[in-house]
């Protein structure tokens, strides 16, 4: 009795994406809720399925079918990653592509060859012009005649097949089927040369994939909006980031926005939460000190500011933050009736950043 060949997915750089299964991965800098135009090129993705509700993908998915017997859900994250790269890696935010998702991989990553053959027939029937196969079965065309024959039946479709992750001497099909309509794709390393782990390809492409976790995607959108002065829009992105995953960075930024809106009580809550999530978050301690200062709680403001100064790195990139903490500590000590201690803090600011705003006037206002 013959045993059906079992295949494997080829992960980018030989390693799995950071986010898998129910955790969505996002392509950096790409907007949400795009949609493929009616005249889009149909591209088959024969893989582990695609996250159908993904806000960067949903509008581009034309049809889905499961050949694994495991349901349509992408439990591994691989097919979702492939689809994101297929759509956005060329820099377009609204590509004229529609995806046909054929799932052939079960939750354990196993792939039956017959499932791939059936998937090829299905995407062809749906009108695919290009089919991506980031998977393979070890051995040459002589070992996988059924698979190669399925591809040969559709000479008008271009099949892009991964060359594998086990080096150029290891053949995998369909990349090694030797057909005119199969393009074997290998991976390059950081220098642009074929990567040592890559199988032999007819063409080579970068073998790494940089995705963002959902919370960080929204956090970065908030940062961009805040830098451009769109603070209310930034607030919504930070809140979306927290909805995806609780994180200190977004709590901190919302606290900063609360301070800018003259809401120190609200800022106090946000900044305290950020510190709970990341006790070594120097900037959060500094802003907590600023919030307590605005509320007139000078003793605890001093504690928070001194903690931030201890936590700030001493590198050049952190000089402004450290200087700001020393400056606010100086003002706090003035309000606590300790002018000599305040002056020492302000002299530190002067040493760190001679052009720190208002430092000379503030120093002059403190009696020696």
SEKE-187482 format. One line per 2 residues: their letters; for each residue x, y, z of N, C-alpha, C. Coordinates in pm, whole numbers, plus 50000, padded with zeros to 5 digits. Layout:
<nodes>
a = X/Y/Z/X/Y/Z/X/Y/Z ~ ...
</nodes>
This chain:
<nodes>
xx = 50085/49880/50000/50000/50000/50000/50089/50125/50000 ~ 50065/50213/49906/50145/50337/49899/50097/50437/50002
xx = 50190/50513/50053/50161/50616/50152/50154/50751/50082 ~ 50047/50826/50106/50033/50956/50042/50142/51051/50090
xx = 50208/51120/49997/50312/51216/50039/50253/51327/50127 ~ 50330/51366/50227/50289/51475/50316/50387/51591/50298
xx = 50332/51711/50286/50415/51829/50261/50429/51916/50384 ~ 50496/52028/50365/50520/52123/50474/50513/52265/50422
xx = 50480/52356/50511/50485/52499/50480/50629/52546/50489 ~ 50663/52643/50408/50795/52705/50416/50779/52844/50476
xx = 50823/52855/50599/50810/52982/50671/50918/53077/50626 ~ 50886/53208/50628/50986/53308/50590/51108/53299/50681
xx = 51226/53306/50621/51353/53296/50692/51364/53166/50770 ~ 51281/53067/50733/51284/52940/50804/51223/52948/50942
xx = 51157/53060/50974/51100/53077/51107/50958/53128/51096 ~ 50876/53099/51195/50736/53138/51191/50719/53287/51221
xx = 50615/53349/51165/50586/53488/51200/50559/53500/51351 ~ 50579/53619/51404/50562/53640/51548/50420/53614/51594
xx = 50323/53654/51513/50184/53637/51552/50122/53524/51473 ~ 50049/53438/51543/49990/53322/51479/49848/53303/51526
xx = 49776/53217/51453/49643/53177/51495/49549/53294/51510 ~ 49489/53307/51626/49390/53411/51649/49453/53549/51665
xx = 49583/53555/51690/49651/53684/51702/49679/53737/51561 ~ 49621/53852/51530/49639/53908/51396/49775/53973/51383
xx = 49837/53954/51269/49958/54027/51234/49918/54133/51130 ~ 49988/54246/51134/49954/54357/51045/50076/54394/50963
xx = 50051/54436/50838/50158/54485/50754/50179/54633/50789 ~ 50302/54674/50821/50326/54811/50867/50286/54916/50763
xx = 50223/55023/50810/50196/55139/50727/50084/55126/50628 ~ 50012/55014/50628/49905/54992/50531/49771/55026/50595
xx = 49686/55104/50526/49556/55140/50585/49464/55019/50597 ~ 49355/55039/50668/49258/54933/50691/49142/54944/50592
xx = 49069/54834/50578/48941/54829/50507/48951/54867/50359 ~ 49063/54829/50295/49073/54844/50151/48987/54740/50081
xx = 48971/54757/49949/48887/54665/49873/48941/54651/49732 ~ 48942/54529/49682/48991/54508/49546/48888/54554/49444
xx = 48932/54617/49336/48837/54657/49230/48784/54535/49156 ~ 48675/54554/49083/48610/54443/49015/48700/54374/48913
xx = 48786/54451/48847/48871/54393/48742/49006/54346/48795 ~ 49012/54311/48922/49138/54269/48983/49187/54136/48926
xx = 49318/54117/48932/49378/53989/48897/49348/53890/49009 ~ 49298/53773/48973/49267/53670/49073/49392/53589/49102
xx = 49429/53585/49231/49549/53514/49275/49509/53407/49376 ~ 49545/53284/49348/49518/53174/49440/49627/53165/49545
xx = 49589/53152/49670/49683/53131/49779/49651/52995/49839 ~ 49731/52894/49805/49713/52759/49856/49804/52744/49977
xx = 49744/52743/50095/49823/52761/50216/49745/52712/50338 ~ 49764/52781/50450/49699/52743/50576/49569/52818/50599
xx = 49515/52878/50492/49396/52962/50506/49434/53106/50528 ~ 49334/53192/50539/49357/53335/50560/49258/53383/50666
xx = 49303/53473/50752/49213/53534/50851/49113/53621/50777 ~ 48992/53571/50760/48896/53635/50669/48846/53770/50719
xx = 48850/53794/50849/48803/53920/50904/48916/54021/50925 ~ 49035/53988/50880/49149/54078/50896/49119/54210/50825
xx = 49130/54323/50894/49092/54451/50831/49182/54496/50717 ~ 49300/54436/50700/49382/54467/50584/49361/54368/50469
xx = 49282/54263/50493/49265/54157/50393/49121/54135/50349 ~ 49026/54157/50439/48887/54114/50415/48833/54162/50281
xx = 48861/54286/50244/48806/54341/50120/48872/54290/49994 ~ 48978/54208/50010/49050/54155/49894/49025/54005/49874
xx = 48951/53942/49965/48927/53798/49955/48801/53775/49871 ~ 48818/53708/49758/48706/53685/49667/48632/53555/49701
xx = 48706/53452/49742/48643/53324/49776/48739/53242/49862 ~ 48683/53152/49944/48762/53065/50031/48708/52923/50023
xx = 48798/52825/50035/48757/52686/50037/48855/52608/50124 ~ 48803/52511/50198/48887/52429/50286/48907/52290/50226
xx = 49032/52248/50209/49064/52114/50160/49139/52033/50265 ~ 49151/52091/50385/49225/52024/50493/49135/51941/50583
xx = 49004/51970/50579/48912/51906/50672/48917/51968/50810 ~ 48984/52081/50822/49006/52144/50952/48933/52277/50966
xx = 48848/52312/50868/48778/52440/50872/48858/52550/50806 ~ 48790/52660/50776/48854/52769/50700/48953/52852/50780
xx = 48943/52853/50912/49025/52942/50995/49174/52914/50977 ~ 49252/53020/50967/49398/53009/50961/49449/52992/51103
xx = 49483/52871/51140/49526/52844/51276/49676/52863/51296 ~ 49749/52882/51189/49894/52893/51197/49945/53033/51168
xx = 49870/53112/51093/49915/53247/51059/49995/53256/50932 ~ 50031/53143/50873/50119/53143/50756/50048/53199/50633
xx = 49929/53148/50604/49856/53195/50486/49822/53342/50496 ~ 49790/53387/50617/49761/53529/50638/49884/53614/50608
xx = 50000/53566/50653/50125/53639/50626/50155/53643/50477 ~ 50135/53531/50410/50159/53526/50265/50068/53623/50192
xx = 49940/53626/50231/49844/53715/50165/49881/53862/50187 ~ 49925/53896/50307/49965/54034/50335/50084/54074/50248
xx = 50182/53986/50237/50298/54016/50152/50259/54027/50006 ~ 50174/53936/49963/50130/53936/49824/50064/54068/49788
xx = 49982/54119/49878/49909/54243/49851/49996/54368/49863 ~ 50081/54372/49965/50139/54501/50004/50291/54512/49993
xx = 50360/54403/49964/50506/54410/49966/50564/54500/49857 ~ 50486/54526/49751/50536/54613/49644/50513/54760/49671
xx = 50461/54793/49789/50442/54932/49828/50306/54990/49797 ~ 50220/54916/49729/50085/54966/49700/49995/54946/49822
xx = 49914/55046/49852/49821/55034/49964/49683/54986/49918 ~ 49657/54989/49789/49527/54947/49736/49549/54868/49608
xx = 49611/54750/49617/49653/54677/49497/49535/54618/49420 ~ 49545/54608/49286/49438/54552/49203/49442/54399/49201
xx = 49433/54340/49319/49444/54194/49335/49326/54145/49417 ~ 49271/54031/49378/49169/53963/49459/49220/53823/49488
xx = 49197/53777/49611/49256/53652/49657/49153/53540/49661 ~ 49198/53424/49614/49122/53299/49629/49200/53215/49731
xx = 49143/53194/49847/49214/53123/49954/49173/52977/49956 ~ 49271/52889/49935/49248/52745/49942/49329/52689/50058
xx = 49260/52645/50162/49331/52595/50280/49361/52447/50264 ~ 49489/52411/50279/49531/52271/50266/49606/52221/50388
xx = 49625/52305/50486/49709/52273/50602/49624/52260/50727 ~ 49642/52153/50802/49565/52140/50927/49637/52214/51039
xx = 49581/52207/51160/49634/52285/51272/49775/52242/51312 ~ 49815/52120/51274/49950/52072/51306/50049/52099/51193
xx = 50004/52166/51088/50092/52198/50977/50108/52088/50875 ~ 50023/51983/50884/50034/51871/50790/49958/51903/50660
xx = 50016/51859/50548/49957/51886/50417/49950/51756/50337 ~ 49831/51714/50302/49814/51599/50213/49831/51645/50068
xx = 49901/51566/49988/49923/51605/49850/49792/51612/49771 ~ 49699/51521/49801/49572/51523/49730/49496/51652/49758
xx = 49510/51704/49879/49445/51831/49913/49499/51943/49825 ~ 49630/51943/49800/49690/52046/49715/49643/52029/49570
xx = 49637/51905/49524/49588/51879/49388/49445/51930/49373 ~ 49359/51899/49471/49220/51946/49466/49213/52098/49472
xx = 49300/52158/49552/49301/52304/49563/49342/52369/49432 ~ 49438/52308/49363/49480/52361/49233/49363/52362/49135
xx = 49287/52253/49132/49171/52247/49042/49067/52353/49079 ~ 49049/52373/49208/48948/52471/49253/48987/52613/49215
xx = 49112/52654/49243/49151/52792/49210/49148/52814/49059 ~ 49179/52707/48983/49171/52719/48836/49027/52741/48792
xx = 48935/52666/48851/48793/52683/48818/48742/52822/48854 ~ 48799/52880/48960/48756/53013/49004/48813/53124/48916
xx = 48908/53091/48826/48962/53190/48735/49096/53249/48776 ~ 49171/53181/48863/49301/53233/48906/49396/53246/48788
xx = 49471/53355/48786/49574/53374/48684/49713/53345/48742 ~ 49726/53361/48871/49852/53333/48942/49816/53252/49066
xx = 49901/53157/49101/49878/53076/49221/50008/53073/49302 ~ 49997/53102/49429/50114/53099/49517/50111/52973/49603
xx = 50225/52903/49605/50241/52782/49684/50367/52794/49768 ~ 50353/52847/49889/50467/52858/49981/50476/52730/50064
xx = 50480/52619/49993/50482/52487/50055/50550/52390/49960 ~ 50574/52270/50007/50638/52174/49918/50644/52034/49974
xx = 50677/51940/49886/50692/51800/49918/50832/51758/49878 ~ 50906/51698/49967/51045/51664/49939/51056/51563/49826
xx = 51151/51589/49738/51174/51501/49625/51148/51572/49494 ~ 51195/51507/49384/51180/51566/49252/51049/51528/49186
xx = 51039/51567/49058/50914/51547/48984/50878/51400/48971 ~ 50978/51311/48968/50949/51168/48955/50875/51113/49075
xx = 50893/51174/49191/50825/51128/49312/50687/51189/49328 ~ 50660/51298/49258/50534/51372/49279/50465/51399/49146
xx = 50445/51290/49072/50390/51304/48937/50247/51358/48938 ~ 50166/51318/49036/50027/51366/49041/50022/51517/49063
xx = 50107/51565/49152/50111/51709/49180/50157/51786/49058 ~ 50264/51741/48996/50316/51811/48877/50216/51805/48762
xx = 50144/51692/48751/50045/51679/48644/49929/51775/48665 ~ 49890/51797/48791/49781/51892/48820/49818/52032/48773
xx = 49943/52069/48793/49989/52201/48749/49999/52206/48596 ~ 50047/52098/48537/50064/52093/48391/49930/52106/48319
xx = 49820/52066/48384/49688/52076/48321/49643/52220/48303 ~ 49715/52315/48364/49673/52456/48359/49790/52544/48312
xx = 49831/52528/48187/49949/52601/48137/49929/52752/48130 ~ 49802/52798/48138/49776/52942/48131/49783/53008/48268
xx = 49813/52932/48372/49826/52986/48507/49973/52982/48547 ~ 50022/53091/48606/50158/53094/48659/50155/53048/48804
xx = 50233/52946/48835/50243/52894/48971/50376/52940/49031 ~ 50369/53019/49137/50488/53063/49209/50507/52969/49327
xx = 50619/52896/49328/50639/52792/49429/50768/52815/49507 ~ 50760/52804/49638/50877/52823/49723/50978/52711/49700
xx = 51106/52748/49696/51212/52651/49669/51253/52573/49792 ~ 51200/52609/49910/51230/52533/50031/51333/52600/50121
xx = 51347/52545/50240/51435/52603/50342/51549/52511/50383 ~ 51582/52411/50300/51682/52312/50339/51803/52311/50248
xx = 51830/52424/50185/51950/52435/50102/51927/52398/49957 ~ 52019/52439/49871/52001/52421/49726/52008/52276/49678
xx = 52060/52186/49760/52073/52046/49716/51948/51963/49744 ~ 51852/52019/49816/51731/51944/49851/51617/51988/49758
xx = 51568/51894/49677/51458/51925/49585/51324/51918/49658 ~ 51236/52010/49623/51098/52004/49671/51006/52037/49554
xx = 50892/51972/49553/50791/52001/49451/50673/52071/49517 ~ 50611/52164/49445/50613/52182/49299/50727/52267/49243
xx = 50812/52327/49327/50918/52412/49271/51007/52333/49175 ~ 51025/52203/49203/51115/52121/49121/51041/52041/49015
xx = 50916/52079/48983/50842/52004/48881/50901/52020/48741 ~ 50976/52129/48719/51039/52149/48589/50942/52186/48479
xx = 50836/52257/48515/50734/52298/48418/50751/52445/48380 ~ 50712/52480/48258/50726/52618/48211/50640/52715/48290
xx = 50531/52669/48347/50442/52759/48421/50465/52754/48571 ~ 50579/52700/48614/50618/52699/48756/50741/52786/48773
xx = 50731/52884/48859/50844/52971/48892/50893/52936/49032 ~ 51013/52879/49041/51071/52842/49170/51134/52966/49234
xx = 51090/52999/49355/51134/53122/49422/51218/53087/49544 ~ 51344/53130/49539/51433/53114/49654/51439/53241/49736
xx = 51510/53235/49847/51520/53349/49939/51660/53410/49938 ~ 51666/53542/49954/51795/53610/49966/51824/53639/50113
xx = 51953/53662/50142/51991/53704/50276/51996/53856/50281 ~ 52049/53912/50389/52050/54058/50406/52137/54127/50302
xx = 52232/54054/50241/52319/54115/50140/52259/54109/50001 ~ 52144/54041/49987/52081/54028/49857/52123/53905/49780
xx = 52212/53824/49837/52255/53701/49774/52167/53585/49820 ~ 52163/53474/49744/52083/53360/49787/52120/53316/49929
xx = 52018/53302/50013/52040/53262/50152/52088/53118/50158 ~ 52173/53088/50255/52229/52953/50267/52123/52847/50288
xx = 52014/52883/50355/51909/52785/50383/51815/52766/50264 ~ 51821/52855/50164/51723/52854/50055/51746/52739/49959
xx = 51635/52686/49909/51643/52592/49799/51682/52664/49671 ~ 51708/52587/49566/51750/52646/49439/51630/52709/49370
xx = 51643/52837/49337/51533/52908/49274/51569/52960/49136 ~ 51466/52985/49057/51487/53054/48930/51499/53204/48952
xx = 51429/53252/49053/51441/53390/49099/51456/53386/49250 ~ 51506/53497/49306/51526/53505/49451/51464/53635/49502
xx = 51408/53628/49619/51343/53744/49679/51380/53749/49827 ~ 51368/53866/49891/51401/53876/50035/51326/53770/50114
xx = 51399/53702/50201/51341/53593/50278/51299/53629/50417 ~ 51274/53758/50441/51226/53795/50574/51093/53868/50560
xx = 51019/53868/50667/50888/53933/50667/50870/54006/50799 ~ 50854/54137/50793/50839/54217/50914/50692/54252/50933
xx = 50630/54190/51031/50492/54220/51063/50484/54283/51201 ~ 50372/54346/51227/50351/54409/51357/50236/54339/51427
xx = 50248/54328/51559/50134/54283/51637/50025/54390/51628 ~ 49902/54347/51647/49789/54437/51628/49799/54561/51717
xx = 49835/54543/51843/49840/54658/51934/49946/54759/51888 ~ 50059/54707/51836/50167/54797/51796/50133/54870/51667
xx = 50059/54803/51580/50014/54869/51457/49933/54994/51491 ~ 49835/54980/51580/49752/55096/51617/49831/55198/51698
xx = 49924/55150/51779/50009/55242/51856/50091/55330/51762 ~ 50151/55271/51660/50231/55350/51566/50145/55449/51488
xx = 50022/55409/51454/49931/55503/51389/49903/55621/51482 ~ 49883/55594/51609/49863/55701/51706/49982/55793/51715
xx = 50101/55736/51713/50222/55817/51719/50232/55910/51599 ~ 50204/55858/51481/50211/55941/51360/50110/56055/51366
xx = 49991/56025/51412/49887/56129/51422/49924/56233/51527 ~ 49978/56188/51639/50017/56282/51745/50127/56376/51696
xx = 50224/56321/51622/50333/56404/51571/50282/56509/51473 ~ 50174/56479/51403/50120/56575/51306/50015/56667/51367
xx = 49995/56654/51499/49903/56744/51569/49758/56700/51570 ~ 49725/56582/51522/49588/56532/51521/49565/56451/51649
xx = 49550/56522/51759/49554/56457/51890/49431/56373/51920 ~ 49314/56417/51879/49195/56337/51906/49196/56208/51824
xx = 49242/56218/51699/49254/56098/51618/49358/56004/51677 ~ 49467/56062/51728/49570/55981/51793/49513/55909/51914
xx = 49430/55976/51990/49367/55914/52108/49288/55790/52067 ~ 49215/55799/51958/49136/55684/51915/49225/55565/51877
xx = 49340/55594/51815/49431/55485/51778/49492/55420/51901 ~ 49529/55501/52001/49584/55444/52125/49480/55358/52195
xx = 49355/55402/52193/49249/55323/52255/49228/55192/52180 ~ 49240/55197/52046/49231/55074/51967/49346/54980/51999
xx = 49463/55037/52023/49579/54957/52060/49554/54884/52192 ~ 49496/54955/52289/49466/54892/52418/49356/54788/52406
xx = 49261/54810/52315/49156/54712/52294/49213/54582/52238 ~ 49318/54594/52158/49382/54475/52101/49465/54403/52206
xx = 49536/54478/52289/49620/54419/52393/49661/54528/52492 ~ 49645/54501/52618/49687/54597/52721/49837/54619/52708
xx = 49880/54746/52702/50023/54775/52688/50056/54908/52752 ~ 50176/54916/52807/50219/55035/52880/50234/55156/52789
xx = 50277/55134/52666/50306/55246/52576/50181/55328/52544 ~ 50070/55260/52514/49948/55333/52481/49887/55398/52605
xx = 49894/55330/52719/49848/55393/52844/49926/55521/52870 ~ 50056/55515/52848/50140/55632/52869/50100/55747/52777
xx = 50084/55716/52648/50051/55823/52554/49914/55884/52583 ~ 49820/55803/52627/49689/55859/52666/49703/55947/52789
xx = 49792/55909/52880/49819/55995/52995/49878/56128/52954 ~ 49970/56125/52857/50030/56249/52807/49923/56338/52744
xx = 49833/56276/52666/49724/56353/52605/49631/56412/52710 ~ 49607/56337/52817/49524/56390/52926/49591/56512/52991
xx = 49722/56506/53006/49793/56622/53061/49782/56742/52967 ~ 49795/56717/52836/49784/56828/52740/49643/56886/52739
xx = 49543/56805/52776/49405/56852/52785/49372/56909/52923 ~ 49477/56925/53006/49462/56978/53142/49368/56892/53226
xx = 49391/56762/53219/49315/56666/53298/49412/56580/53379 ~ 49477/56640/53479/49579/56565/53553/49523/56446/53630
xx = 49396/56454/53674/49338/56339/53744/49330/56218/53652 ~ 49281/56240/53529/49273/56131/53432/49412/56081/53394
xx = 49507/56174/53379/49644/56136/53346/49704/56049/53456 ~ 49674/56082/53581/49726/56007/53695/49689/55859/53684
xx = 49564/55833/53646/49517/55695/53633/49592/55623/53521 ~ 49603/55688/53406/49670/55627/53291/49817/55600/53321
xx = 49885/55697/53378/50028/55684/53402/50058/55581/53510 ~ 49971/55575/53610/49988/55473/53714/49973/55333/53654
xx = 49878/55318/53561/49859/55189/53496/49979/55154/53409 ~ 50034/55253/53339/50152/55228/53255/50268/55178/53341
xx = 50284/55236/53459/50393/55196/53548/50369/55056/53604 ~ 50244/55022/53632/50214/54885/53677/50255/54784/53570
xx = 50228/54818/53445/50261/54729/53336/50411/54724/53309 ~ 50479/54836/53333/50624/54843/53309/50688/54930/53416
xx = 50725/54872/53530/50779/54950/53642/50905/55028/53609 ~ 50978/54990/53503/51102/55061/53469/51082/55166/53361
xx = 50958/55205/53336/50922/55302/53232/50956/55443/53285 ~ 51076/55490/53254/51124/55616/53310/51034/55734/53273
xx = 50993/55743/53147/50910/55856/53105/50775/55857/53176 ~ 50722/55739/53204/50593/55733/53274/50607/55785/53416
xx = 50716/55751/53482/50740/55805/53617/50755/55957/53611 ~ 50825/56007/53508/50844/56151/53495/50711/56222/53473
xx = 50626/56168/53387/50496/56229/53363/50403/56215/53483 ~ 50417/56105/53556/50340/56090/53679/50379/56200/53777
xx = 50508/56229/53783/50553/56340/53867/50492/56472/53824 ~ 50485/56494/53691/50425/56617/53641/50277/56625/53676
xx = 50206/56513/53668/50064/56511/53702/50044/56541/53850 ~ 50126/56480/53934/50113/56505/54079/50148/56650/54112
xx = 50245/56707/54038/50279/56848/54058/50159/56936/54028 ~ 50092/56910/53915/49976/56991/53878/49861/56977/53978
xx = 49856/56864/54046/49752/56842/54148/49795/56894/54285 ~ 49916/56948/54293/49963/57004/54419/50017/56901/54517
xx = 50036/56779/54471/50087/56672/54556/50239/56668/54539 ~ 50308/56768/54596/50449/56788/54567/50539/56678/54624
xx = 50504/56627/54742/50589/56523/54802/50593/56398/54714 ~ 50476/56354/54666/50476/56235/54580/50525/56267/54439
xx = 50512/56392/54399/50571/56432/54271/50723/56417/54278 ~ 50782/56458/54393/50926/56443/54410/50967/56296/54399
xx = 50892/56208/54464/50926/56066/54460/50924/56013/54317 ~ 50820/56048/54242/50807/55998/54106/50919/56050/54017
xx = 50954/56179/54034/51058/56238/53950/51196/56181/53983 ~ 51222/56159/54111/51351/56099/54148/51361/55956/54093
xx = 51250/55883/54097/51250/55747/54040/51279/55751/53891 ~ 51218/55847/53822/51240/55856/53677/51386/55886/53647
xx = 51448/55973/53726/51589/56009/53703/51679/55887/53722 ~ 51646/55804/53820/51724/55682/53842/51709/55584/53726
xx = 51591/55584/53664/51562/55486/53559/51609/55529/53420 ~ 51619/55660/53396/51658/55705/53263/51798/55655/53228
xx = 51816/55604/53108/51952/55569/53063/52039/55695/53056 ~ 52168/55675/53056/52259/55790/53053/52312/55818/52912
xx = 52250/55755/52812/52297/55779/52676/52246/55912/52621 ~ 52301/55951/52509/52269/56081/52450/52122/56090/52411
xx = 52063/55979/52369/51924/55982/52325/51826/56014/52438 ~ 51871/55996/52562/51782/56017/52677/51807/56149/52749
xx = 51898/56232/52694/51935/56356/52764/51815/56447/52785 ~ 51732/56467/52681/51618/56558/52697/51522/56509/52805
xx = 51494/56380/52806/51404/56326/52908/51460/56343/53048 ~ 51588/56312/53066/51652/56329/53197/51652/56476/53239
xx = 51684/56564/53143/51687/56706/53174/51548/56755/53216 ~ 51444/56708/53147/51308/56747/53182/51269/56701/53320
xx = 51312/56579/53357/51281/56528/53491/51352/56611/53598 ~ 51480/56646/53574/51553/56731/53669/51487/56869/53680
xx = 51444/56923/53566/51382/57056/53567/51253/57054/53650 ~ 51167/56955/53625/51042/56947/53700/51067/56918/53848
xx = 51171/56840/53876/51205/56816/54016/51250/56946/54083 ~ 51325/57029/54007/51364/57160/54062/51243/57244/54098
xx = 51144/57251/54007/51022/57328/54035/50946/57270/54155 ~ 50945/57138/54165/50877/57073/54276/50944/57109/54408
xx = 51076/57108/54409/51149/57140/54533/51130/57286/54572 ~ 51114/57374/54474/51081/57514/54506/50951/57519/54584
xx = 50850/57445/54537/50721/57444/54603/50724/57373/54737 ~ 50825/57289/54758/50841/57225/54888/50927/57310/54983
xx = 50967/57430/54938/51044/57521/55023/51189/57481/55039 ~ 51250/57423/54937/51389/57378/54943/51466/57438/54825
xx = 51488/57570/54828/51547/57637/54712/51688/57591/54676 ~ 51770/57558/54777/51906/57515/54744/51906/57381/54671
xx = 51820/57288/54716/51807/57160/54646/51752/57182/54505 ~ 51658/57277/54493/51600/57308/54363/51708/57360/54268
xx = 51790/57449/54320/51895/57507/54236/51993/57400/54188 ~ 52024/57303/54274/52114/57195/54234/52055/57115/54117
xx = 51926/57091/54122/51861/57020/54012/51865/57100/53883 ~ 51843/57231/53893/51842/57315/53775/51983/57332/53717
xx = 52081/57332/53804/52220/57336/53755/52253/57208/53677 ~ 52196/57098/53722/52213/56972/53649/52151/56983/53510
xx = 52032/57045/53503/51968/57066/53374/52059/57148/53283 ~ 52115/57254/53337/52203/57343/53261/52325/57267/53208
xx = 52378/57174/53291/52493/57097/53248/52457/56997/53138 ~ 52337/56940/53149/52294/56842/53050/52257/56908/52918
xx = 52180/57019/52929/52130/57087/52809/52134/57237/52832 ~ 52243/57301/52795/52256/57445/52820/52144/57529/52759
xx = 52081/57477/52652/51974/57554/52587/51835/57506/52626 ~ 51825/57435/52737/51693/57386/52781/51600/57506/52799
xx = 51475/57499/52750/51385/57616/52756/51368/57671/52897 ~ 51387/57803/52910/51362/57879/53033/51457/57845/53147
xx = 51564/57769/53120/51651/57730/53230/51720/57849/53294 ~ 51770/57944/53213/51841/58059/53271/51747/58146/53354
xx = 51626/58173/53302/51531/58255/53377/51489/58186/53507 ~ 51472/58055/53502/51430/57983/53622/51541/57983/53725
xx = 51664/57964/53682/51776/57970/53775/51787/58109/53839 ~ 51769/58211/53758/51780/58348/53809/51672/58381/53910
xx = 51558/58312/53899/51447/58342/53989/51464/58281/54127 ~ 51561/58191/54142/51583/58126/54271/51696/58198/54345
xx = 51669/58248/54463/51770/58319/54540/51877/58223/54585 ~ 52002/58270/54578/52114/58186/54624/52129/58198/54774
</nodes>
